[in-house]
């Protein structure tokens, strides 16, 4: 996975930056103030504010290092710039018809840092996304799942959120 590209949408990259700035400008300074205050109270061995604060600082610093690394390695992909809008590529909203369950499902293919199953966001490296990449409306894709092979027909491909209209961005 270290040699794998970190593809991400512009919205996903903005979310990483926002989280980094929140940690750097708000949370970390707040915890540093708490730790400084707790340290000034004397005995640190049984000082809960100090012990918890130091632990939280390590967690924040670790998360910030992770975010910096992910942003440094990010390749921002603009789905609107796709040349073959009739095919499934990174950033696409894909509506599928599950042939065995007779149900319609919709997913957006996004980067690994953008996963949000409740919103239908799936990683481009997931088995379902990999099966869909390069396909077009009418194609049937098969995916191996723990319950067996599942088949889906691609019903619609869009490079914007179908619920938001032609220019809307996903929420």
Buried (B, 14 or more C-beta within 10 A) or exposed (E): EEEEEBBBBBBBBEBBEEBBEEBBEEBBEEBEEBBEEBBEEEEEEEBEBBBBBBEBBEEBEEBBEEBEEBBEEBEBBEBEEBEEEEBBBBBBBBBBBEEEEEEEBBBBBBBBBBBEEEBBBBBBEBBBBBBBBEBEBEBEBEBEEEEEEBBBBBBBBBBBBBEEEEEEEBE
